[in-house]
Amino acid sequence: MMSNNSNSSTSKNSTNHPHPMIPVPDAMRIALREVASSLLREIDHDEPKTFTETVSLEHALHRSSAEIIQAPISIPVVDTSIMDGFCIRYADYLSAQSGDEFKVIGYSVAGDASMRNEGEAHDASNSFEAMYVTTGAVLPAGFDSVIPIEKVTFKEGSRESNNDVLESIRNGHAGCISIDKGKVALAEKQWVRKAGSDLKAGAVLLHEGQTICSAQIALLAQTGIFSVLVRRKTIVGVLSTGDELIGERNIQSGTWNKVGKIYDANRPAIMSLVQNFGALVVDLGQASDTIESLEEKLSVGLSSCDIVVTSGGVSMGELDLIENVLVQKLHATVKFGRIHMKPGKPTTFLTIENFGSKNLTKFVLSLPGNPVSAMVCSHLFIYPILNLINRGVKRHETVNEIVDGTPVHPEIDVVLNDDLKLDRERPEYHRVKLKWDVGRSIFVATSTGMQRSSCLMSMNGATALVCLPRATDDKNICKAGEKHLALLISNSFKDIVEPQIVKHSRHMLRHSILTKRKKIKVPLKIGLVLRKTVGSPEEHIERVQSILDTVEIVFVDSVLHQERLSQILLEKTKGIDVLIIISNEGFRDSNKLAAFIDSCLHKRSDALALQMRQGAASECGLAALFEVIVGTINQTLVCSVPEEGLVGALGKIRGRVMFHAVMITQGKPYPHK
């Protein structure tokens, strides 16, 4: 076994693990950086991994568009009727007296050109004319308005007719309509669908990198586009390892009935998740705990797949051989080998450069053997990696820009329904079921029960992972009623909440080493004012400190009344650099608050307010409806932002932008270099 191999690169028996344990956000960034760098290199060599293919619309659902598609035509192409009825000239309607007759000179039906009755020509002496139209029919030239059929009286000759109107007109029977103007009011162009009113030619139907949904397929078909250029699906191979595993082939061959054997749940679970994430899955089967078997299976997988995902064999046991085989036999490089998380600590990410005849970069994500660990880490790592590949990269982008713009996970705040015990060693991704609390307007998270990494029942019905901190001497339990960040893992919720991109993700800012920036010598002094917020003062302190560069929270004040807010704006803006007002109010009250704060400012900063509002909207679409007010009072920068868009708003101006704004506010020189 490996302990007898003198070429072993790592000692499994060593008490000092060869890899440092890093936070989850840092591990995610490392993996995304490696993938982004690889894609940029392949673009430079004109051999992008995500090459394209053209597919028919029936195969386009959930695929990633590889081009911008614009509407080749307007919808509708010409003016059409919205109702079954009669089209007339609006000018005639204005001129006619109630009861005047309009001669019916023809018809227009959906799908056919407009027809005049044979021999019927426009009679200049009788300007009151009409044509019968059906819903969707082209509006004949010269007519501009439609009256529904039930609003007029149709006559054949001198008598009212109950016969089929279209049939009568087609049979050449002379007819006319009369309009009771006392009962029927008509507006110009009423009941007419103008050309281009639904969609104008040139409008963007699909953006490059956008995931195609059913509505977009319908739009493409409506404009005569029946195939689309998409990025080919990323090929992900899934391999289970371990002599203890029982698979379908073992059962068929009769070699499974032995003590100590277990059914292989990891491979079906990971394969189904990867398929759900939009990739093409290759079943690499099972490898036994030998170097030869692992090398053979991994070599096959790497030759045919972009990414290989393994489960088992990454802990510290004598038979945990995955890393050594990859490093020694297949020349892989370990990018991280332990993660500060529960479950999933042994998760390892490796790259293999210049693989095969095309010298491509291959990626291997080695997951723990416990099934819950494997599934949780699949959500945390495979999903964002595939999002990046599907998003694609452009030559002018930097690695940081690509990573920052990658969608990771949908995030929401939840209230705990249970007391949850915290782990002394690591932060935990606790599996929960979510239920909407109408009264509190927030999701309530109920634990799925035992959270042991071997207990698959904890994943059964789980819709989210609640991000729990590590226990401290002061806090070892999260109490029911506390609010915590949760990552959504259920498709039913992902359709409602868009994944956050890295730079706006609160999860990616938590406990990260890589995202800590160079500290400003003198930290900015921040005051917080909370108005009707859902989050507690402690949560907002942690949130603001995690988003902004080095800051010192000088005070936090919860304010309900305008008089108190006025006092704070007058008195507490002296001696601090920035005052952040966080509110969670209805639309009308929010506008009143914005107007009041605006009236107190000595000077407005509309450019900074626009930046923050855009950032808030990128985090939460509804935040775009609420005013963001920025300006100065007593040489203090004052920012008023909605609670829902706080992370995006502050993330937009953190770092040098915020520091620069403070220096300008205080009339101090700013070192640009």
PLY file of the C-alpha trace (Angstrom):
ply
format ascii 1.0
element vertex 673
property float x
property float y
property float z
element edge 672
property int vertex1
property int vertex2
end_header
0.00 0.00 0.00
0.96 3.65 -0.11
2.81 3.58 3.19
5.35 1.23 1.56
5.88 3.48 -1.46
9.07 5.49 -1.09
7.81 8.02 -3.67
4.91 9.16 -1.48
4.66 12.96 -1.60
2.78 13.23 1.67
2.89 11.29 4.90
-0.54 10.05 5.94
0.74 9.23 9.40
2.08 12.68 10.06
0.34 14.63 12.79
0.94 17.77 10.75
-1.38 17.77 7.76
0.45 18.80 4.55
-2.30 21.28 3.64
-3.52 24.26 5.66
-7.23 24.41 6.50
-8.74 27.41 4.69
-12.19 29.06 4.84
-14.84 27.98 2.33
-14.97 31.39 0.54
-11.21 31.25 -0.04
-11.40 27.70 -1.37
-14.19 28.74 -3.74
-12.16 31.71 -4.97
-9.10 29.51 -5.54
-11.11 27.04 -7.62
-12.80 29.81 -9.63
-9.47 31.56 -10.26
-7.96 28.36 -11.61
-10.87 27.77 -13.97
-10.91 31.42 -15.12
-7.15 31.39 -15.78
-7.48 28.18 -17.79
-10.29 29.57 -19.94
-8.31 32.75 -20.66
-5.26 30.73 -21.71
-7.35 28.60 -24.05
-8.91 31.70 -25.63
-5.39 33.02 -26.29
-4.60 29.75 -28.07
-7.92 29.87 -29.92
-8.91 26.57 -28.34
-11.60 27.56 -25.84
-12.80 24.70 -23.68
-16.35 25.94 -23.99
-16.57 25.62 -27.77
-19.97 26.08 -29.27
-22.58 24.05 -31.07
-25.84 24.84 -32.79
-28.94 23.17 -31.41
-32.61 23.25 -32.35
-35.04 25.00 -30.03
-36.34 21.70 -28.70
-32.86 21.04 -27.27
-32.07 24.60 -26.19
-33.78 24.64 -22.78
-31.34 25.47 -19.94
-28.42 25.75 -22.37
-26.06 28.73 -22.25
-26.26 31.07 -25.23
-22.94 31.62 -27.00
-24.03 34.77 -28.82
-26.18 37.85 -28.59
-29.42 37.25 -30.50
-31.52 40.18 -31.70
-35.03 40.07 -33.06
-34.88 40.02 -36.88
-38.47 41.31 -37.17
-40.93 43.39 -35.21
-43.91 41.80 -33.45
-46.42 42.31 -34.84
-44.88 42.95 -38.23
-47.83 45.15 -39.25
-50.82 46.72 -37.49
-53.31 44.01 -36.49
-56.71 43.84 -34.86
-57.02 42.89 -31.20
-60.75 42.02 -31.46
-63.29 40.46 -33.80
-65.19 43.45 -35.17
-65.12 46.16 -37.81
-62.28 48.49 -38.66
-63.17 52.06 -39.58
-61.47 55.41 -39.98
-61.46 57.31 -36.70
-62.10 60.54 -38.62
-65.31 58.97 -39.99
-66.38 58.08 -36.46
-65.96 61.70 -35.39
-67.92 62.98 -38.41
-70.75 60.46 -38.27
-73.96 61.04 -36.39
-75.38 58.39 -34.12
-77.08 55.78 -36.30
-75.23 56.70 -39.53
-74.39 53.66 -41.57
-70.89 52.45 -42.51
-70.82 50.40 -45.70
-68.98 47.08 -45.26
-66.67 46.76 -48.25
-64.73 43.61 -47.39
-63.00 41.59 -44.73
-59.60 40.68 -43.30
-58.98 37.45 -41.37
-55.90 36.25 -39.52
-53.49 34.58 -41.91
-55.07 35.99 -45.12
-54.60 39.21 -46.99
-57.43 41.71 -46.67
-60.18 41.23 -49.22
-62.70 43.67 -50.65
-65.99 42.34 -51.99
-65.74 41.80 -55.70
-66.77 44.95 -57.49
-66.62 47.02 -54.34
-64.40 50.03 -54.85
-63.94 52.99 -52.57
-66.85 55.37 -52.99
-65.66 58.91 -52.39
-69.26 60.09 -52.01
-69.79 57.69 -49.13
-66.80 58.12 -46.86
-68.27 55.99 -44.10
-66.79 52.58 -44.81
-65.89 49.57 -42.71
-64.26 46.17 -43.12
-64.85 43.10 -41.03
-61.73 41.92 -39.15
-60.94 38.93 -36.92
-58.56 38.86 -33.98
-54.98 38.92 -35.28
-55.98 40.01 -38.78
-53.93 42.58 -40.67
-55.53 46.02 -40.45
-56.37 47.01 -44.04
-54.68 50.11 -45.43
-56.55 53.32 -44.74
-58.24 52.07 -41.56
-56.95 52.94 -38.10
-59.47 51.85 -35.42
-61.55 48.78 -34.54
-65.01 48.48 -32.96
-65.81 45.09 -31.38
-68.56 43.22 -33.19
-70.87 43.25 -30.15
-70.82 47.08 -30.14
-72.38 47.52 -33.62
-75.56 46.60 -35.48
-75.01 44.68 -38.76
-77.54 44.88 -41.58
-77.96 42.95 -44.80
-79.81 45.21 -47.14
-82.45 47.04 -45.09
-82.80 44.47 -42.32
-80.77 43.59 -39.28
-79.08 40.25 -39.75
-78.35 37.50 -37.29
-76.51 35.48 -39.92
-72.79 34.79 -39.77
-71.23 38.15 -40.64
-68.12 36.80 -42.35
-70.13 34.26 -44.34
-72.51 36.98 -45.53
-69.66 39.24 -46.61
-67.82 36.40 -48.35
-71.00 35.54 -50.24
-71.07 39.06 -51.61
-74.18 40.22 -49.74
-74.18 43.96 -49.33
-74.08 44.97 -45.72
-73.56 47.89 -43.42
-73.09 48.64 -39.75
-74.44 51.38 -37.55
-72.93 52.70 -34.31
-74.89 54.13 -31.41
-72.41 56.84 -30.38
-74.43 57.48 -27.26
-73.49 54.03 -26.01
-70.20 53.35 -27.78
-67.16 55.52 -27.17
-64.21 54.93 -29.46
-60.65 56.23 -29.13
-58.30 56.62 -32.06
-56.35 53.41 -32.80
-58.42 51.56 -30.20
-58.30 47.75 -30.35
-55.34 47.94 -32.72
-52.02 46.24 -32.00
-49.49 48.55 -33.61
-46.54 47.16 -35.54
-43.60 46.66 -33.15
-45.71 47.34 -30.04
-44.87 43.91 -28.56
-41.30 43.69 -29.80
-39.20 45.93 -32.02
-36.76 44.56 -34.57
-33.26 44.66 -33.12
-34.35 44.11 -29.52
-32.05 41.72 -27.66
-33.73 38.35 -27.12
-30.71 36.59 -25.61
-27.48 37.86 -24.10
-24.26 35.92 -24.46
-23.84 33.55 -21.53
-27.54 33.70 -20.61
-29.28 30.47 -19.65
-32.13 29.85 -22.06
-35.61 29.47 -20.53
-38.99 28.52 -21.99
-40.08 32.13 -22.55
-36.94 32.86 -24.57
-37.50 29.76 -26.68
-40.98 31.08 -27.42
-39.58 34.51 -28.36
-37.04 32.95 -30.71
-39.73 30.88 -32.40
-42.04 33.91 -32.62
-39.38 35.82 -34.56
-38.59 32.93 -36.91
-35.41 31.69 -35.21
-35.46 27.91 -34.84
-31.89 27.12 -33.86
-29.42 28.79 -31.51
-25.67 28.81 -30.95
-24.91 27.54 -27.44
-21.87 26.63 -25.42
-21.36 22.92 -25.34
-22.09 21.31 -22.03
-19.16 20.86 -19.68
-18.32 17.17 -19.40
-18.05 16.02 -15.79
-16.93 12.51 -14.91
-17.98 11.04 -11.56
-15.94 8.29 -9.87
-16.57 6.49 -6.59
-13.67 4.87 -4.75
-13.43 2.20 -2.09
-13.35 -1.59 -1.78
-16.38 -1.44 0.50
-18.76 -0.17 -2.19
-21.54 -2.21 -3.73
-22.75 -1.11 -7.15
-25.25 -2.50 -9.60
-22.54 -4.57 -11.32
-21.53 -6.17 -8.02
-25.11 -7.23 -7.41
-25.47 -8.68 -10.91
-22.23 -10.64 -10.59
-23.13 -11.91 -7.12
-19.98 -10.51 -5.45
-21.71 -8.17 -3.05
-22.94 -10.31 -0.16
-20.04 -9.73 2.20
-19.84 -8.28 5.68
-18.76 -4.63 5.77
-19.97 -3.77 2.29
-22.16 -0.69 1.66
-24.22 0.45 -1.29
-22.70 3.24 -3.40
-24.92 6.29 -2.85
-22.35 8.97 -3.68
-22.02 8.39 -7.39
-25.79 8.49 -8.16
-26.17 11.53 -5.89
-23.31 13.51 -7.43
-24.27 12.53 -10.97
-27.83 13.72 -10.46
-26.63 17.00 -8.96
-24.16 17.63 -11.78
-26.84 16.89 -14.35
-29.18 19.27 -12.55
-26.44 21.93 -12.66
-26.51 21.71 -16.48
-23.44 19.59 -17.24
-23.09 16.40 -19.28
-22.34 13.54 -16.88
-20.06 10.58 -17.54
-20.29 7.61 -15.19
-16.71 6.53 -14.44
-17.86 3.70 -12.19
-16.03 2.53 -9.08
-12.32 2.23 -8.36
-10.90 -0.10 -5.75
-8.36 1.00 -3.13
-5.29 0.25 -5.22
-2.95 2.57 -7.03
-3.44 0.65 -10.29
-7.23 0.82 -10.22
-7.29 4.50 -9.29
-4.74 5.45 -11.94
-6.62 3.54 -14.64
-10.03 5.02 -13.79
-8.70 8.56 -13.36
-6.76 8.42 -16.64
-9.86 7.36 -18.54
-11.91 10.10 -16.91
-9.36 12.84 -17.54
-9.05 11.82 -21.20
-12.77 12.23 -21.87
-13.93 14.84 -19.32
-13.27 18.49 -18.50
-13.73 17.90 -14.77
-13.45 14.72 -12.74
-15.26 14.48 -9.41
-14.25 11.70 -7.05
-15.69 10.63 -3.71
-13.76 8.87 -0.97
-10.05 8.37 -0.46
-9.11 11.92 0.59
-8.80 11.58 4.36
-5.74 10.54 6.38
-6.07 6.74 6.25
-3.58 4.31 4.75
-5.99 3.53 1.90
-6.80 7.16 1.11
-4.75 7.21 -2.07
-6.49 9.69 -4.38
-4.16 12.65 -3.82
-0.97 10.60 -4.09
-2.08 8.91 -7.31
-3.06 12.23 -8.86
0.12 14.02 -7.81
2.68 11.25 -8.37
1.20 9.35 -11.31
-0.79 12.00 -13.15
1.29 15.08 -12.27
-1.54 17.02 -10.63
-1.02 20.07 -8.42
-2.98 20.43 -5.19
-4.59 23.88 -4.94
-6.22 23.22 -1.58
-6.49 20.09 0.53
-8.50 20.94 3.64
-11.40 23.31 4.25
-12.52 24.90 7.49
-16.09 23.59 7.28
-18.49 20.96 8.52
-19.24 18.70 6.74
-16.54 18.30 4.08
-13.18 19.17 5.67
-11.02 16.81 3.49
-12.30 18.24 0.18
-9.37 18.63 -2.23
-9.07 20.53 -5.51
-6.33 19.74 -8.02
-5.33 20.85 -11.52
-3.40 19.04 -14.23
-1.70 21.34 -16.73
-0.94 20.52 -20.38
-2.95 17.32 -20.35
-3.18 15.30 -23.56
-2.36 16.28 -27.12
-4.19 19.61 -26.85
-2.34 20.60 -23.66
-5.56 21.46 -21.86
-5.98 22.05 -18.15
-8.02 19.42 -16.33
-9.66 19.83 -12.93
-10.24 17.26 -10.21
-12.50 17.83 -7.22
-12.00 15.07 -4.67
-14.85 14.90 -2.19
-15.06 13.04 1.12
-16.62 9.57 1.19
-19.42 10.43 3.57
-22.49 11.05 1.38
-23.70 14.24 3.06
-20.22 15.79 2.80
-20.10 14.86 -0.88
-23.51 16.40 -1.61
-22.95 19.60 0.37
-19.56 20.18 -1.28
-21.07 19.48 -4.71
-23.47 22.36 -4.10
-20.73 24.64 -2.76
-18.07 24.00 -5.42
-19.35 22.28 -8.57
-22.32 24.61 -9.04
-20.23 27.86 -9.09
-17.51 26.29 -11.26
-20.08 25.27 -13.88
-21.66 28.72 -13.66
-18.31 30.30 -14.51
-17.71 27.97 -17.47
-21.23 28.54 -18.80
-20.83 32.30 -18.35
-17.71 32.21 -20.52
-14.83 34.66 -20.57
-13.63 37.41 -22.88
-10.06 38.29 -23.80
-10.20 41.76 -22.26
-11.34 40.48 -18.85
-8.98 39.92 -15.95
-9.11 36.84 -13.75
-10.38 38.95 -10.84
-13.16 40.45 -12.96
-14.25 37.01 -14.12
-14.28 35.59 -10.60
-16.06 38.64 -9.13
-18.78 38.34 -11.78
-19.40 34.62 -11.33
-22.81 33.64 -9.89
-22.33 31.48 -6.82
-25.46 30.74 -4.77
-28.85 32.31 -4.11
-28.71 33.80 -0.60
-31.47 34.76 1.81
-31.86 35.56 5.49
-33.79 33.00 7.52
-35.05 32.77 11.08
-34.18 29.61 13.00
-37.07 27.48 14.20
-34.84 25.41 16.48
-31.95 25.87 18.89
-28.86 24.68 17.00
-25.69 23.61 18.78
-22.50 25.05 17.30
-19.36 23.06 16.53
-16.24 23.97 18.51
-13.89 23.32 15.62
-15.53 24.53 12.41
-18.38 26.62 10.97
-21.22 24.42 9.76
-23.53 24.24 6.75
-26.66 23.03 8.52
-29.34 21.39 6.36
-32.79 22.89 6.81
-36.28 22.98 5.35
-37.74 26.43 4.65
-41.26 27.68 5.18
-42.49 31.21 4.55
-43.81 33.05 7.61
-46.42 35.49 6.31
-46.66 37.43 9.57
-42.92 38.07 9.85
-42.29 38.21 6.07
-39.29 35.92 6.30
-38.43 32.26 5.75
-38.31 30.07 8.84
-35.63 27.35 8.81
-36.31 24.01 10.48
-33.45 21.57 10.97
-33.68 18.29 9.04
-32.56 16.47 12.17
-29.33 14.63 12.85
-26.52 16.36 10.95
-23.95 13.53 10.96
-22.10 13.50 7.63
-23.06 9.88 7.03
-26.79 10.51 7.62
-28.35 11.07 4.20
-31.73 11.72 5.80
-30.41 15.19 6.69
-30.38 15.97 2.95
-33.85 14.53 2.36
-36.16 17.50 1.80
-33.43 20.04 2.59
-33.97 23.29 0.70
-31.12 25.36 2.13
-27.82 25.33 3.98
-27.78 27.67 6.97
-24.33 29.17 7.55
-23.61 28.69 11.24
-20.49 30.16 12.89
-18.00 28.18 14.94
-18.74 28.04 18.68
-16.96 30.45 21.00
-16.62 30.64 24.78
-19.44 33.17 24.77
-21.76 31.44 22.33
-22.17 27.72 21.72
-25.82 27.66 20.63
-27.77 29.58 18.03
-31.18 30.20 19.54
-34.53 29.77 17.83
-35.61 33.16 16.47
-32.10 34.25 15.48
-31.56 35.35 11.90
-28.83 33.74 9.82
-27.64 33.63 6.22
-28.76 30.62 4.16
-27.70 29.31 0.76
-30.56 27.91 -1.33
-30.05 24.44 -2.79
-33.58 23.67 -4.00
-34.57 24.32 -7.60
-37.99 25.56 -6.50
-36.34 28.45 -4.64
-33.56 29.04 -7.19
-36.25 29.95 -9.71
-37.31 32.78 -7.38
-33.98 34.04 -6.03
-31.13 34.73 -8.44
-27.64 33.53 -7.44
-25.43 36.30 -6.05
-22.24 37.05 -7.92
-19.02 36.69 -5.95
-18.39 40.37 -5.31
-21.90 40.89 -3.87
-22.14 37.61 -1.98
-22.32 37.92 1.79
-21.29 34.29 2.08
-18.11 34.98 0.10
-17.21 37.82 2.47
-17.55 35.76 5.65
-14.36 34.64 7.41
-12.31 35.06 4.23
-8.56 35.60 4.36
-8.14 36.38 0.66
-10.72 39.17 0.62
-9.08 41.13 3.42
-7.58 44.20 1.80
-4.61 46.29 2.70
-5.55 48.21 5.79
-5.79 51.98 5.82
-3.50 53.37 8.51
-6.37 55.18 10.21
-9.65 53.23 10.04
-12.74 55.11 8.98
-15.10 55.89 11.85
-18.61 54.74 11.03
-21.94 55.48 12.70
-24.97 53.29 12.01
-28.61 54.37 12.24
-31.19 51.58 11.94
-34.82 52.37 11.11
-37.39 49.55 11.23
-34.78 47.00 10.15
-35.31 43.25 10.28
-31.69 42.53 11.22
-30.35 43.15 14.71
-27.73 45.84 15.48
-25.10 43.11 15.96
-25.87 41.61 12.54
-25.58 44.98 10.83
-22.29 45.74 12.58
-20.87 42.42 11.33
-22.30 42.99 7.86
-20.89 46.51 7.45
-17.49 45.50 8.82
-17.31 42.54 6.44
-18.17 44.62 3.37
-16.13 47.77 3.88
-12.39 48.09 4.27
-10.96 48.74 7.72
-13.64 50.55 9.70
-14.45 51.26 13.30
-18.12 51.26 14.27
-18.38 54.19 16.69
-22.10 53.90 17.52
-25.30 52.14 16.51
-28.67 53.77 17.13
-32.13 52.39 16.40
-34.44 55.24 15.45
-38.21 55.30 15.00
-39.04 59.00 15.21
-37.97 61.78 12.88
-37.09 64.07 15.81
-34.45 61.61 17.04
-33.05 61.20 13.55
-32.81 64.98 13.22
-30.89 65.12 16.49
-28.44 62.46 15.30
-27.87 64.22 11.99
-27.15 67.44 13.84
-25.04 66.18 16.73
-23.54 62.76 15.96
-22.17 63.62 12.54
-19.37 65.48 14.29
-16.30 63.36 14.86
-17.15 60.48 12.50
-16.28 59.91 8.86
-19.41 58.19 7.57
-22.99 57.91 8.82
-24.92 55.00 7.28
-28.71 55.04 7.65
-30.24 51.60 7.02
-34.03 51.46 6.66
-36.67 48.87 5.94
-39.92 50.74 5.29
-42.78 50.76 2.85
-42.42 52.64 -0.41
-44.30 55.76 0.76
-42.51 56.00 4.14
-39.19 55.36 2.45
-39.75 58.31 0.12
-40.66 60.51 3.08
-37.49 59.47 4.88
-35.38 60.13 1.78
-36.91 63.59 1.36
-36.26 64.43 5.01
-32.61 63.33 4.90
-32.15 65.17 1.62
-33.44 68.38 3.23
-30.83 68.05 6.01
-27.83 67.64 3.72
-25.41 70.51 3.24
-24.40 69.10 -0.13
-25.65 66.18 -2.24
-23.50 63.55 -3.96
-25.75 62.25 -6.73
-22.97 60.36 -8.55
-22.16 58.32 -5.45
-25.88 57.78 -4.77
-26.34 56.41 -8.31
-23.44 53.98 -7.85
-24.90 52.74 -4.56
-28.41 52.42 -5.98
-27.11 50.34 -8.87
-25.25 48.14 -6.41
-28.36 47.74 -4.26
-30.44 46.81 -7.32
-27.89 44.19 -8.38
-28.32 42.50 -5.00
-32.10 42.83 -4.81
-34.23 43.98 -7.76
-36.84 45.60 -5.49
-34.13 47.82 -3.98
-34.11 49.78 -7.25
-37.53 51.19 -6.29
-36.15 52.91 -3.18
-34.15 56.13 -3.04
-30.49 56.08 -2.06
-29.46 59.45 -0.63
-25.80 60.46 -0.29
-24.40 63.81 0.77
-22.50 65.66 3.50
-23.33 67.11 6.92
-20.62 68.65 9.15
-17.85 67.18 6.94
-19.35 63.72 7.39
-20.44 61.55 4.49
-24.08 60.52 5.01
-25.52 57.52 3.13
-29.14 56.35 3.37
-29.74 52.89 1.88
-32.51 50.22 1.96
-31.77 47.19 4.13
-32.45 44.72 1.31
-29.78 46.27 -0.92
-27.21 47.06 1.78
-24.54 44.57 0.70
-24.68 45.58 -2.96
-24.80 49.32 -2.18
-21.79 49.32 0.15
-19.93 46.79 -1.99
-20.15 49.24 -4.89
-18.20 51.95 -3.03
-15.98 50.01 -0.66
-12.24 50.53 -0.56
-10.68 53.44 -2.41
-14.02 54.88 -3.58
-15.29 55.24 -0.02
-11.96 56.56 1.26
-11.73 59.04 -1.61
-15.28 60.31 -0.94
-14.46 60.82 2.75
-11.28 62.74 1.94
-13.18 65.04 -0.45
-15.92 65.55 2.14
-13.32 66.62 4.71
-11.40 68.76 2.25
-8.25 66.66 2.59
-5.82 65.75 -0.21
-6.24 62.21 -1.51
-3.18 60.12 -2.46
-4.14 58.75 -5.87
-1.17 56.45 -6.24
0 1
1 2
2 3
3 4
4 5
5 6
6 7
7 8
8 9
9 10
10 11
11 12
12 13
13 14
14 15
15 16
16 17
17 18
18 19
19 20
20 21
21 22
22 23
23 24
24 25
25 26
26 27
27 28
28 29
29 30
30 31
31 32
32 33
33 34
34 35
35 36
36 37
37 38
38 39
39 40
40 41
41 42
42 43
43 44
44 45
45 46
46 47
47 48
48 49
49 50
50 51
51 52
52 53
53 54
54 55
55 56
56 57
57 58
58 59
59 60
60 61
61 62
62 63
63 64
64 65
65 66
66 67
67 68
68 69
69 70
70 71
71 72
72 73
73 74
74 75
75 76
76 77
77 78
78 79
79 80
80 81
81 82
82 83
83 84
84 85
85 86
86 87
87 88
88 89
89 90
90 91
91 92
92 93
93 94
94 95
95 96
96 97
97 98
98 99
99 100
100 101
101 102
102 103
103 104
104 105
105 106
106 107
107 108
108 109
109 110
110 111
111 112
112 113
113 114
114 115
115 116
116 117
117 118
118 119
119 120
120 121
121 122
122 123
123 124
124 125
125 126
126 127
127 128
128 129
129 130
130 131
131 132
132 133
133 134
134 135
135 136
136 137
137 138
138 139
139 140
140 141
141 142
142 143
143 144
144 145
145 146
146 147
147 148
148 149
149 150
150 151
151 152
152 153
153 154
154 155
155 156
156 157
157 158
158 159
159 160
160 161
161 162
162 163
163 164
164 165
165 166
166 167
167 168
168 169
169 170
170 171
171 172
172 173
173 174
174 175
175 176
176 177
177 178
178 179
179 180
180 181
181 182
182 183
183 184
184 185
185 186
186 187
187 188
188 189
189 190
190 191
191 192
192 193
193 194
194 195
195 196
196 197
197 198
198 199
199 200
200 201
201 202
202 203
203 204
204 205
205 206
206 207
207 208
208 209
209 210
210 211
211 212
212 213
213 214
214 215
215 216
216 217
217 218
218 219
219 220
220 221
221 222
222 223
223 224
224 225
225 226
226 227
227 228
228 229
229 230
230 231
231 232
232 233
233 234
234 235
235 236
236 237
237 238
238 239
239 240
240 241
241 242
242 243
243 244
244 245
245 246
246 247
247 248
248 249
249 250
250 251
251 252
252 253
253 254
254 255
255 256
256 257
257 258
258 259
259 260
260 261
261 262
262 263
263 264
264 265
265 266
266 267
267 268
268 269
269 270
270 271
271 272
272 273
273 274
274 275
275 276
276 277
277 278
278 279
279 280
280 281
281 282
282 283
283 284
284 285
285 286
286 287
287 288
288 289
289 290
290 291
291 292
292 293
293 294
294 295
295 296
296 297
297 298
298 299
299 300
300 301
301 302
302 303
303 304
304 305
305 306
306 307
307 308
308 309
309 310
310 311
311 312
312 313
313 314
314 315
315 316
316 317
317 318
318 319
319 320
320 321
321 322
322 323
323 324
324 325
325 326
326 327
327 328
328 329
329 330
330 331
331 332
332 333
333 334
334 335
335 336
336 337
337 338
338 339
339 340
340 341
341 342
342 343
343 344
344 345
345 346
346 347
347 348
348 349
349 350
350 351
351 352
352 353
353 354
354 355
355 356
356 357
357 358
358 359
359 360
360 361
361 362
362 363
363 364
364 365
365 366
366 367
367 368
368 369
369 370
370 371
371 372
372 373
373 374
374 375
375 376
376 377
377 378
378 379
379 380
380 381
381 382
382 383
383 384
384 385
385 386
386 387
387 388
388 389
389 390
390 391
391 392
392 393
393 394
394 395
395 396
396 397
397 398
398 399
399 400
400 401
401 402
402 403
403 404
404 405
405 406
406 407
407 408
408 409
409 410
410 411
411 412
412 413
413 414
414 415
415 416
416 417
417 418
418 419
419 420
420 421
421 422
422 423
423 424
424 425
425 426
426 427
427 428
428 429
429 430
430 431
431 432
432 433
433 434
434 435
435 436
436 437
437 438
438 439
439 440
440 441
441 442
442 443
443 444
444 445
445 446
446 447
447 448
448 449
449 450
450 451
451 452
452 453
453 454
454 455
455 456
456 457
457 458
458 459
459 460
460 461
461 462
462 463
463 464
464 465
465 466
466 467
467 468
468 469
469 470
470 471
471 472
472 473
473 474
474 475
475 476
476 477
477 478
478 479
479 480
480 481
481 482
482 483
483 484
484 485
485 486
486 487
487 488
488 489
489 490
490 491
491 492
492 493
493 494
494 495
495 496
496 497
497 498
498 499
499 500
500 501
501 502
502 503
503 504
504 505
505 506
506 507
507 508
508 509
509 510
510 511
511 512
512 513
513 514
514 515
515 516
516 517
517 518
518 519
519 520
520 521
521 522
522 523
523 524
524 525
525 526
526 527
527 528
528 529
529 530
530 531
531 532
532 533
533 534
534 535
535 536
536 537
537 538
538 539
539 540
540 541
541 542
542 543
543 544
544 545
545 546
546 547
547 548
548 549
549 550
550 551
551 552
552 553
553 554
554 555
555 556
556 557
557 558
558 559
559 560
560 561
561 562
562 563
563 564
564 565
565 566
566 567
567 568
568 569
569 570
570 571
571 572
572 573
573 574
574 575
575 576
576 577
577 578
578 579
579 580
580 581
581 582
582 583
583 584
584 585
585 586
586 587
587 588
588 589
589 590
590 591
591 592
592 593
593 594
594 595
595 596
596 597
597 598
598 599
599 600
600 601
601 602
602 603
603 604
604 605
605 606
606 607
607 608
608 609
609 610
610 611
611 612
612 613
613 614
614 615
615 616
616 617
617 618
618 619
619 620
620 621
621 622
622 623
623 624
624 625
625 626
626 627
627 628
628 629
629 630
630 631
631 632
632 633
633 634
634 635
635 636
636 637
637 638
638 639
639 640
640 641
641 642
642 643
643 644
644 645
645 646
646 647
647 648
648 649
649 650
650 651
651 652
652 653
653 654
654 655
655 656
656 657
657 658
658 659
659 660
660 661
661 662
662 663
663 664
664 665
665 666
666 667
667 668
668 669
669 670
670 671
671 672
